[in-house]
Amino acid sequence: MVISERLIQATRKAVRRSPRQTMERFRQVLFDPPTDLIIDTSTRCNLQCRMCSLAAFGEWQDMSLETFRHLKDVLARVEHVSFTCSGEPTMNRYLADMIALARSSSRGRLSLITNGCLLNERLVRDLVDAGLDELTVSLDGATAETYEAIRRGARFSQTLDHIRLWNSERNRQRNGDRPGVLRIGFVAMKSNIVELPALVLLAHELGAEEVKVNGLEPYSEQCATEILYGANAAEYGHHFARAAQVAASVKVSLRLPELQLGNKRRCWPFPHVGWDGTARPCGALVYRRPFFFLGLQEEHLAVSLGDIHQHGFLTIWRSAPYRAFRRQVRQNHFPRVCHRCLLSYGVIC
C-alpha cells in the first residue's frame, strides 16, 4: 500500500482517537520509529511468586554495562524506556548506572517495575538521582495474608516501607524537574480480586497516581484455575466496578484489563532487548514457556531478530524480518508465534 493510501486510512480512523493518539499513529505511518523500548536488565528474581513462570522456565542472568552501552543509538530516539521485563531489575548492581547512562542520552520517560523488596534508602536515592521518572511496585493484595501468599518470600509491611522511601525521596526533589511518579501494579486473580477496591484506597494512601491491573497469564493447569476472564467473567465484574468507584472518589487513575475475550485482537508490540543483547519483537517472546488459553495449552517461543553486539538496534529494527513482523501485527494478521497470545486480547494491559 502506498503512503498516500495509508494516510487516507489513518485520517479516517483519526476521529476515533485522541489528538495524541492521532499524532502517534501518523508518526508510525510516515516514519515507523521505535517509540518504546523494554530492557531485561535482569532475569533473576528474589521471590517465588505463585503466578510467575520465570522460576520454572527462565534464565537467571544480569545484563552487563557493556551490553547496555550498545543501546546508545536507540536510547536517544525513543519516548519511553522500561528497565523491566521478566526478572527483578533491582538485582542488577548496575541498574542505577544504566538509568544514568540512559538519561544522558534520552529525554524520554524512564520507568521501572519492581517487587519493591530490595529497595532501600541508598538505592532509592541512586535511582532518583540517576533520572528515573516512574516507579511501579507490584502489590497483589491489600492485606499481608493475601500479598505474602502470592508473593512468596516478600513481607507486606517491608514493601510498604520501601514505597514510603520512594515517596520521601521524590518529595525531597519535588522542586526539581523529575520528582518521580509512583504506580501500583496488581495481577487480578480469584484469590485476590476481592481486595482490589481496598488496594486502590491503599494506593491513594501511599501517594500513587495510578493502579494498573493485569489479568493472569497462567503457565500451568493449577495456575489456570485462578483466571477471572472467560466464561465466568460476570462473577468478578462487580469487583472492577467497585474499584473504579473508589478510584474516582480518591482521584487515582485505574487501568483495568478485559474480562471478556472478543473476536478482535489488537496489539502494538514494544521492542525488547534481552539481558544478552538479543533483540526480540515483544516481551512475550523472551523465553520459551507454556501458557494456558482458556484451558488450552499453548506455548510462547523465544524469538530472536538479531544481536545488538553485532548490529546496532536501529539496524535490526529496520531489517526486513522486523518490519514484516510489525506490519503483520498492526494489520491484525498475527504470525504463528502470536497464536492466542493474551496480550492481543487486552487481558494484559
ZANUPA-185749 format. One line per 10 residues: number of its first residue (from 1); for each residue x, y, z of C-alpha. Coordinates in nm, 3 decimals. Example, Ala and Ser with C-alpha at 12.3 -4.5 7.8 and 13.67 -1.06 7.14 Angstrom:
BEGIN
1 = 1.230 -0.450 0.780  1.367 -0.106 0.714 $
//
This chain:
BEGIN
1 = 0.000 0.000 0.000  0.143 0.342 -0.097  0.195 0.608 0.170  -0.093 0.827 0.040  -0.342 0.542 0.079  -0.211 0.467 0.427  -0.252 0.835 0.522  -0.611 0.835 0.398  -0.691 0.531 0.609  -0.519 0.683 0.911 $
11 = -0.717 1.009 0.865  -1.048 0.823 0.851  -0.967 0.648 1.177  -0.836 0.964 1.346  -1.183 1.077 1.452  -1.197 0.780 1.688  -0.868 0.870 1.857  -0.746 1.142 2.088  -0.517 1.410 1.935  -0.214 1.244 2.096 $
21 = -0.311 0.901 1.961  -0.364 1.054 1.619  -0.018 1.212 1.614  0.142 0.888 1.730  -0.038 0.699 1.453  0.074 0.943 1.183  0.433 0.909 1.306  0.406 0.533 1.269  0.259 0.562 0.920  0.522 0.807 0.795 $
31 = 0.840 0.713 0.978  0.782 0.395 1.181  1.025 0.489 1.459  1.061 0.285 1.777  0.874 0.478 2.046  0.925 0.241 2.340  1.199 0.005 2.450  1.186 -0.271 2.711  1.518 -0.384 2.856  1.572 -0.703 3.053 $
41 = 1.826 -0.568 3.299  1.794 -0.891 3.500  1.618 -1.223 3.460  1.695 -1.317 3.820  1.441 -1.275 4.098  1.444 -1.287 4.476  1.085 -1.414 4.505  0.890 -1.725 4.405  0.557 -1.573 4.306  0.272 -1.816 4.254 $
51 = 0.167 -1.686 3.914  0.513 -1.630 3.758  0.672 -1.872 3.510  1.020 -1.724 3.543  1.136 -1.955 3.823  1.029 -2.263 3.628  1.137 -2.172 3.275  1.350 -1.856 3.269  1.723 -1.793 3.264  1.894 -1.631 3.563 $
61 = 2.128 -1.364 3.432  2.205 -0.992 3.456  2.269 -0.755 3.168  2.622 -0.612 3.168  2.706 -0.244 3.133  2.896 -0.327 2.815  2.584 -0.474 2.658  2.373 -0.181 2.776  2.607 0.068 2.609  2.527 -0.090 2.273 $
71 = 2.178 0.061 2.305  2.301 0.420 2.284  2.173 0.464 1.928  1.812 0.385 2.018  1.803 0.541 2.367  1.836 0.886 2.213  1.529 0.828 1.994  1.261 0.651 2.199  0.994 0.822 2.409  0.989 0.560 2.683 $
81 = 1.240 0.313 2.825  1.135 0.040 3.070  1.409 -0.136 3.263  1.191 -0.435 3.347  1.060 -0.735 3.157  1.085 -1.081 3.307  1.300 -1.053 3.622  1.359 -0.826 3.920  1.571 -0.534 3.794  1.699 -0.427 4.136 $
91 = 1.907 -0.746 4.147  2.138 -0.592 3.887  2.401 -0.391 4.075  2.449 -0.165 3.772  2.082 -0.065 3.748  2.130 0.296 3.862  2.431 0.328 3.630  2.220 0.209 3.338  1.945 0.459 3.418  2.204 0.739 3.443 $
101 = 2.350 0.640 3.106  2.003 0.635 2.952  1.925 0.976 3.099  2.243 1.120 2.949  2.121 1.011 2.603  1.744 1.031 2.629  1.477 1.288 2.704  1.213 1.016 2.716  1.042 0.864 3.020  1.249 0.615 3.216 $
111 = 1.042 0.364 3.412  1.096 0.067 3.638  0.868 -0.214 3.758  0.981 -0.387 4.076  0.851 -0.605 4.356  0.998 -0.343 4.588  1.158 -0.589 4.827  1.518 -0.484 4.762  1.464 -0.111 4.767  1.649 0.071 5.042 $
121 = 1.731 0.432 5.119  2.055 0.434 4.921  1.915 0.256 4.613  1.608 0.477 4.603  1.826 0.788 4.618  2.052 0.649 4.346  1.754 0.573 4.120  1.606 0.920 4.160  1.943 1.091 4.119  2.010 0.882 3.807 $
131 = 1.695 1.023 3.645  1.425 0.757 3.694  1.085 0.908 3.616  0.840 0.637 3.714  0.837 0.354 3.967  0.575 0.079 3.962  0.564 -0.150 4.264  0.375 -0.480 4.243  0.121 -0.523 4.524  -0.108 -0.818 4.461 $
141 = -0.306 -0.776 4.780  -0.424 -0.515 5.027  -0.351 -0.737 5.328  -0.036 -0.912 5.444  -0.206 -1.252 5.431  -0.306 -1.227 5.064  0.005 -1.046 4.944  0.254 -1.280 5.112  0.067 -1.591 4.994  0.110 -1.472 4.633 $
151 = 0.450 -1.300 4.653  0.633 -1.581 4.827  0.937 -1.454 5.012  0.810 -1.096 5.047  0.694 -0.913 5.359  0.397 -0.682 5.316  0.496 -0.428 5.581  0.851 -0.409 5.447  0.734 -0.347 5.091  0.509 -0.065 5.210 $
161 = 0.803 0.087 5.398  1.010 0.073 5.081  0.737 0.253 4.888  0.742 0.526 5.153  1.116 0.560 5.097  1.045 0.640 4.733  0.786 0.898 4.839  1.029 1.055 5.082  1.299 1.083 4.818  1.074 1.221 4.547 $
171 = 0.933 1.476 4.795  1.291 1.581 4.870  1.333 1.653 4.499  0.982 1.789 4.445  1.120 2.122 4.331  1.333 1.955 4.066  1.240 1.866 3.711  1.185 1.495 3.778  1.010 1.433 4.111  0.919 1.074 4.022 $
181 = 0.580 0.910 3.961  0.452 0.619 4.171  0.228 0.346 4.031  0.097 0.025 4.185  0.073 -0.298 3.984  -0.182 -0.571 4.058  -0.230 -0.913 3.893  -0.600 -0.991 3.922  -0.682 -1.347 4.033  -0.966 -1.526 4.207 $
191 = -0.764 -1.536 4.527  -0.711 -1.159 4.547  -0.978 -0.982 4.339  -1.197 -0.911 4.642  -0.918 -0.686 4.775  -0.887 -0.469 4.464  -1.109 -0.184 4.595  -0.911 -0.179 4.920  -0.587 -0.184 4.721  -0.695 0.126 4.529 $
201 = -0.755 0.301 4.862  -0.416 0.182 4.989  -0.252 0.310 4.671  -0.406 0.652 4.737  -0.274 0.647 5.094  0.071 0.562 4.960  0.062 0.855 4.719  0.030 0.653 4.398  -0.102 0.823 4.086  -0.226 0.504 3.922 $
211 = -0.318 0.142 3.983  -0.256 -0.079 3.682  -0.442 -0.411 3.687  -0.338 -0.702 3.468  -0.510 -1.029 3.402  -0.329 -1.354 3.470  -0.144 -1.547 3.202  -0.129 -1.896 3.358  0.169 -2.121 3.288  0.021 -2.434 3.449 $
221 = -0.316 -2.602 3.484  -0.324 -2.520 3.853  -0.248 -2.156 3.784  -0.522 -2.153 3.518  -0.787 -2.208 3.785  -0.717 -1.851 3.906  -0.821 -1.662 3.590  -1.115 -1.418 3.607  -1.179 -1.370 3.236  -1.372 -1.601 3.007 $
231 = -1.692 -1.790 3.083  -1.715 -1.682 3.448  -1.623 -1.317 3.398  -1.966 -1.198 3.514  -1.886 -1.321 3.865  -1.597 -1.077 3.901  -1.702 -0.767 3.710  -1.857 -0.606 4.018  -1.515 -0.602 4.187  -1.381 -0.399 3.894 $
241 = -1.682 -0.169 3.913  -1.640 -0.113 4.286  -1.267 -0.047 4.242  -1.348 0.209 3.972  -1.585 0.386 4.210  -1.319 0.402 4.481  -1.059 0.523 4.230  -1.289 0.804 4.114  -1.360 0.909 4.472  -0.992 0.938 4.567 $
251 = -0.877 1.059 4.224  -0.646 0.766 4.147  -0.620 0.652 3.786  -0.726 0.288 3.740  -0.634 0.079 3.436  -0.837 -0.240 3.403  -0.792 -0.538 3.168  -1.061 -0.705 2.962  -1.278 -0.969 3.126  -1.444 -1.086 2.805 $
261 = -1.227 -1.212 2.518  -1.385 -1.094 2.195  -1.307 -1.199 1.840  -1.100 -0.889 1.766  -0.732 -0.885 1.853  -0.520 -0.574 1.872  -0.156 -0.532 1.964  0.120 -0.274 1.943  0.427 -0.477 2.048  0.709 -0.289 2.217 $
271 = 1.063 -0.385 2.115  1.256 -0.578 2.374  1.626 -0.636 2.436  1.728 -0.937 2.644  2.000 -0.947 2.907  2.242 -1.091 2.647  2.172 -0.826 2.380  1.921 -1.029 2.181  1.661 -0.811 2.011  1.312 -0.957 2.036 $
281 = 0.985 -0.822 1.894  0.784 -0.849 2.215  0.817 -0.914 2.587  0.605 -1.228 2.548  0.865 -1.380 2.314  1.160 -1.366 2.553  1.190 -1.721 2.683  1.022 -2.045 2.583  0.741 -2.144 2.816  0.389 -2.288 2.813 $
291 = 0.075 -2.089 2.882  -0.291 -2.178 2.903  -0.556 -2.006 2.695  -0.900 -2.082 2.842  -0.792 -2.438 2.922  -0.593 -2.496 2.603  -0.218 -2.534 2.639  -0.015 -2.311 2.408  0.350 -2.209 2.402  0.545 -1.885 2.386 $
301 = 0.871 -1.910 2.191  1.200 -1.723 2.228  1.217 -1.522 1.905  1.543 -1.352 1.807  1.569 -1.082 1.541  1.937 -1.005 1.590  2.218 -0.932 1.835  2.290 -0.569 1.925  2.659 -0.656 1.972  2.682 -0.738 1.602 $
311 = 2.434 -0.482 1.466  2.300 -0.165 1.624  1.944 -0.187 1.747  1.818 0.054 1.482  1.972 -0.162 1.210  1.783 -0.461 1.347  1.464 -0.253 1.379  1.482 -0.157 1.013  1.558 -0.510 0.891  1.310 -0.682 0.662 $
321 = 1.205 -0.954 0.912  1.134 -0.699 1.185  0.942 -0.469 0.950  0.737 -0.765 0.829  0.653 -0.867 1.186  0.532 -0.517 1.279  0.329 -0.485 0.961  0.154 -0.817 1.020  0.066 -0.737 1.381  -0.060 -0.387 1.305 $
331 = -0.282 -0.523 1.030  -0.411 -0.792 1.270  -0.259 -1.066 1.056  -0.083 -1.220 1.352  0.209 -1.454 1.280  0.211 -1.804 1.423  0.431 -1.704 1.719  0.146 -1.478 1.837  -0.113 -1.755 1.835  -0.369 -1.690 2.113 $
341 = -0.135 -1.454 2.295  -0.336 -1.293 2.574  -0.167 -0.956 2.523  -0.359 -0.915 2.198  -0.693 -0.981 2.370  -0.649 -0.699 2.622  -0.621 -0.935 2.920  -0.282 -0.782 2.996  -0.288 -0.404 2.956 $
//
